[in-house]
């Protein structure tokens, strides 16, 4: 997207890891329509590129994302066009990317900032960050399917506490509730996320990870019997292939694995037709 203005989302790829940065630090990375479109484009690129093995989503400056830009005051949530309005405007989400997406919540994640992070696979947060799905205190409700993603993460009772009170929680409190994996000092969040992403990029088989992620995010959530069926078919696809041989050999020989399969050629799209970002 070329508008002559600086991008609001940056994408940097190095050593198998893509870092996607929300880049409006002057407004604490408050969300905009343009930011959403650029984030979708970044997710599409990350999904399509075989040299990207893991993704880290973070914010520039001292915040992750402050949510909706409230500078319009009382018109911030003006009545929308009922034909075109969507509370989740994305057509591509973090769960569509067939690689782990790790949120490095380096600072405040308010409203849409937190609901956006909830769409990722793994979340690390600054222990002193202010975080909350505060929409009930703004006269609206949680967005980006947060009534689904949050319940999946923490269960009904804790999701109700977060959504119905509209409270702001510290990063440490979110970790205690189970909404994030770990709370760390702010300066340690991005390095920890990068370390995790690099470990995934080197040591996990790309098709294995993509298949596992597809099962985890299946919607509607599959029954135990359906998971058993999917896992069986996944094993039939993977066992006997080069990477199923390379994994044990690399472990026994105490060396770094050399994975050969690529998502672009070897992902079982017939088993998971909804996975990935291709139209």
C-alpha positions as CSV (number, residue, x, y, z in Angstrom):
1,X,0.0,0.0,0.0
2,X,1.6,3.2,-1.2
3,X,0.1,6.5,0.0
4,X,3.2,8.6,0.3
5,X,2.9,8.4,4.1
6,X,5.1,6.3,6.3
7,X,3.8,2.8,6.9
8,X,1.8,2.1,10.0
9,X,2.9,-1.5,10.1
10,X,6.5,-2.6,9.6
11,X,7.6,-6.1,8.5
12,X,11.2,-7.2,9.1
13,X,12.4,-10.8,8.4
14,X,15.7,-12.3,9.6
15,X,16.8,-15.8,10.3
16,X,13.4,-17.3,9.8
17,X,11.6,-14.8,12.1
18,X,9.3,-12.1,10.9
19,X,8.8,-9.1,13.3
20,X,5.5,-7.3,12.6
21,X,5.5,-3.9,14.3
22,X,2.5,-1.6,14.8
23,X,4.1,1.7,14.1
24,X,2.2,4.8,15.3
25,X,4.1,5.5,18.5
26,X,3.0,9.1,18.6
27,X,-0.5,7.9,19.4
28,X,0.5,4.8,21.3
29,X,-0.1,2.7,18.2
30,X,-3.9,3.5,18.3
31,X,-5.6,1.4,15.7
32,X,-6.7,2.8,12.3
33,X,-8.3,1.4,9.2
34,X,-5.0,1.7,7.4
35,X,-3.1,-0.1,10.1
36,X,-5.6,-2.9,9.8
37,X,-5.1,-3.2,6.0
38,X,-1.3,-3.1,6.4
39,X,-1.4,-5.7,9.2
40,X,-3.5,-8.0,6.9
41,X,-0.9,-7.6,4.2
42,X,1.9,-8.5,6.6
43,X,0.1,-11.6,7.8
44,X,-0.5,-12.7,4.2
45,X,3.2,-12.3,3.4
46,X,4.3,-14.1,6.5
47,X,2.0,-17.0,5.7
48,X,3.1,-17.2,2.0
49,X,6.9,-17.0,2.6
50,X,8.7,-20.3,3.3
51,X,11.6,-18.4,4.8
52,X,9.3,-17.2,7.6
53,X,9.0,-19.8,10.3
54,X,7.6,-17.8,13.2
55,X,6.1,-14.3,13.6
56,X,6.4,-11.8,16.4
57,X,3.8,-9.0,16.7
58,X,4.8,-6.0,18.7
59,X,4.3,-2.3,19.1
60,X,6.7,0.6,18.4
61,X,7.6,2.8,21.4
62,X,6.2,2.3,24.8
63,X,2.8,0.7,24.0
64,X,1.6,-2.3,22.2
65,X,-1.7,-0.8,21.0
66,X,-3.9,1.7,22.8
67,X,-7.0,0.5,20.9
68,X,-9.4,2.9,19.2
69,X,-8.3,6.4,18.5
70,X,-10.6,8.5,20.8
71,X,-9.7,11.9,19.4
72,X,-13.2,12.1,17.7
73,X,-14.7,12.2,21.2
74,X,-18.4,11.5,21.2
75,X,-18.3,10.6,17.5
76,X,-15.7,7.8,18.0
77,X,-18.5,5.2,18.0
78,X,-21.0,7.0,15.8
79,X,-23.7,4.9,14.2
80,X,-22.2,2.9,11.4
81,X,-23.6,1.8,8.1
82,X,-25.4,-1.4,9.1
83,X,-24.8,-3.0,5.6
84,X,-21.0,-2.6,5.8
85,X,-20.1,-2.5,9.5
86,X,-18.2,-5.5,10.9
87,X,-17.0,-5.7,14.5
88,X,-14.1,-7.8,13.2
89,X,-13.0,-6.0,10.0
90,X,-10.2,-8.4,9.3
91,X,-10.3,-11.0,6.5
92,X,-6.9,-12.4,7.6
93,X,-6.2,-13.1,11.2
94,X,-3.2,-14.2,13.2
95,X,-4.8,-17.7,13.5
96,X,-4.8,-17.9,9.7
97,X,-1.0,-17.7,9.5
98,X,0.3,-21.2,9.4
99,X,3.3,-20.4,11.6
100,X,3.2,-19.5,15.3
101,X,2.3,-15.9,15.9
102,X,3.8,-14.6,19.2
103,X,2.5,-11.3,20.7
104,X,5.2,-9.3,22.4
105,X,2.9,-7.0,24.4
106,X,5.7,-4.5,25.2
107,X,3.3,-2.0,26.8
108,X,-0.3,-0.9,27.2
109,X,-2.8,-3.0,25.3
110,X,-6.2,-1.4,25.7
111,X,-9.5,-2.3,24.0
112,X,-8.8,-3.4,20.5
113,X,-5.2,-3.6,21.4
114,X,-5.9,-6.5,23.7
115,X,-8.5,-8.2,21.5
116,X,-6.0,-8.1,18.7
117,X,-3.4,-9.8,20.8
118,X,-5.9,-12.5,21.8
119,X,-5.9,-13.6,18.1
120,X,-2.3,-14.7,18.4
121,X,-1.0,-18.1,19.5
122,X,1.4,-17.2,22.3
123,X,1.4,-14.0,24.3
124,X,4.1,-12.4,26.4
125,X,3.4,-9.2,28.3
126,X,5.2,-6.4,30.2
127,X,4.4,-7.0,33.8
128,X,3.5,-3.3,34.4
129,X,1.5,-2.9,31.1
130,X,-2.1,-1.6,31.4
131,X,-4.3,-4.1,29.6
132,X,-8.1,-4.5,29.4
133,X,-11.1,-5.0,27.1
134,X,-12.6,-1.7,28.3
135,X,-15.3,-1.3,25.7
136,X,-18.1,-1.8,28.2
137,X,-16.9,1.4,29.8
138,X,-17.0,3.2,26.5
139,X,-20.6,2.3,25.7
140,X,-19.8,-0.5,23.3
141,X,-18.7,-4.2,23.6
142,X,-15.6,-6.2,23.0
143,X,-14.6,-6.7,19.4
144,X,-12.5,-8.9,17.1
145,X,-14.3,-12.0,18.3
146,X,-13.0,-11.5,21.8
147,X,-16.0,-13.2,23.3
148,X,-14.7,-16.3,21.5
149,X,-10.9,-15.9,21.8
150,X,-10.9,-14.9,25.4
151,X,-13.2,-17.8,26.5
152,X,-10.9,-20.2,24.7
153,X,-7.9,-18.8,26.6
154,X,-9.2,-18.4,30.1
155,X,-12.6,-20.1,30.3
156,X,-16.1,-18.6,30.8
157,X,-15.8,-17.3,34.4
158,X,-12.6,-15.3,33.9
159,X,-13.6,-14.1,30.5
160,X,-16.8,-12.7,32.1
161,X,-14.7,-10.9,34.7
162,X,-12.6,-9.2,32.0
163,X,-15.4,-8.4,29.6
164,X,-18.2,-7.5,31.9
165,X,-16.3,-5.2,34.2
166,X,-14.2,-3.5,31.5
167,X,-11.5,-3.3,34.1
168,X,-7.9,-2.5,33.4
169,X,-5.4,-5.2,34.5
170,X,-1.7,-5.2,34.9
171,X,0.3,-7.6,32.7
172,X,1.0,-9.6,35.8
173,X,-2.7,-9.9,36.6
174,X,-3.4,-11.1,33.0
175,X,-0.7,-13.8,33.4
176,X,-2.4,-14.9,36.7
177,X,-5.7,-15.1,34.9
178,X,-4.2,-17.2,32.1
179,X,-4.8,-14.7,29.3
180,X,-1.1,-14.5,28.5
181,X,1.7,-17.1,28.9
182,X,4.2,-14.9,30.8
183,X,4.6,-11.5,32.3
184,X,8.1,-10.1,32.2
185,X,9.9,-6.8,32.7
186,X,9.0,-4.5,29.8
187,X,12.5,-4.5,28.4
188,X,12.6,-8.3,28.4
189,X,9.4,-8.9,26.5
190,X,10.6,-8.5,22.9
191,X,13.9,-10.3,23.4
192,X,12.0,-13.2,25.0
193,X,9.5,-13.4,22.2
194,X,12.4,-13.3,19.6
195,X,14.2,-16.1,21.5
196,X,11.0,-18.2,21.4
197,X,10.5,-17.5,17.7
198,X,14.1,-18.4,16.8
199,X,13.8,-21.6,18.7
200,X,10.7,-22.5,16.7
201,X,12.3,-21.4,13.5
202,X,15.2,-23.8,14.0
203,X,14.0,-26.7,15.9
204,X,10.4,-27.4,14.8
205,X,9.3,-28.9,11.5
206,X,7.2,-26.3,9.6
207,X,4.5,-28.6,8.3
208,X,4.1,-30.3,11.7
209,X,3.6,-26.9,13.4
210,X,1.2,-25.7,10.7
211,X,-0.9,-28.9,11.1
212,X,-1.0,-28.6,14.8
213,X,-2.0,-25.0,14.7
214,X,-4.8,-25.8,12.2
215,X,-6.2,-28.4,14.7
216,X,-5.9,-26.0,17.7
217,X,-7.8,-23.2,15.9
218,X,-10.4,-25.3,14.2
219,X,-13.8,-23.6,14.3
220,X,-16.2,-24.9,15.5
221,X,-14.0,-26.6,18.1
222,X,-13.8,-30.3,17.1
223,X,-15.0,-33.1,19.4
224,X,-12.6,-35.6,20.8
225,X,-13.5,-38.0,18.1
226,X,-13.0,-35.4,15.4
227,X,-9.6,-34.5,16.8
228,X,-8.6,-38.2,16.8
229,X,-9.6,-38.3,13.2
230,X,-7.6,-35.2,12.2
231,X,-4.5,-36.4,14.2
232,X,-4.7,-39.8,12.5
233,X,-4.9,-38.2,9.0
234,X,-2.1,-35.8,9.9
235,X,0.1,-38.6,11.0
236,X,-0.6,-40.5,7.8
237,X,0.5,-37.4,5.8
238,X,3.6,-36.8,7.9
239,X,5.0,-40.2,8.8
240,X,7.4,-41.6,6.3
241,X,8.2,-38.2,4.9
242,X,11.7,-36.7,5.0
243,X,11.1,-34.5,8.1
244,X,9.8,-37.5,10.1
245,X,13.1,-39.1,9.5
246,X,15.2,-36.0,10.0
247,X,13.7,-35.2,13.4
248,X,14.8,-38.4,15.2
249,X,18.2,-38.5,13.4
250,X,19.0,-34.9,14.3
251,X,18.1,-35.6,18.0
252,X,20.2,-38.8,18.1
253,X,23.1,-37.1,16.4
254,X,22.9,-34.0,18.6
255,X,22.7,-31.6,15.7
256,X,20.5,-28.9,14.3
257,X,17.7,-30.4,12.1
258,X,17.7,-29.7,8.4
259,X,14.0,-29.6,7.6
260,X,13.1,-30.2,3.9
261,X,9.4,-29.8,3.7
262,X,7.9,-26.4,2.9
263,X,4.4,-25.2,3.5
264,X,4.0,-23.9,0.0
265,X,4.4,-27.5,-1.3
266,X,3.8,-29.9,1.5
267,X,0.9,-28.6,3.7
268,X,-2.1,-31.0,3.5
269,X,-4.6,-28.4,2.3
270,X,-7.2,-31.1,1.6
271,X,-7.3,-31.8,5.3
272,X,-7.4,-28.2,6.4
273,X,-9.0,-26.2,3.5
274,X,-9.6,-23.2,5.8
275,X,-6.0,-22.8,7.0
276,X,-3.8,-20.2,5.5
277,X,-4.4,-16.8,4.0
278,X,-4.8,-17.6,0.4
279,X,-8.2,-16.4,-1.0
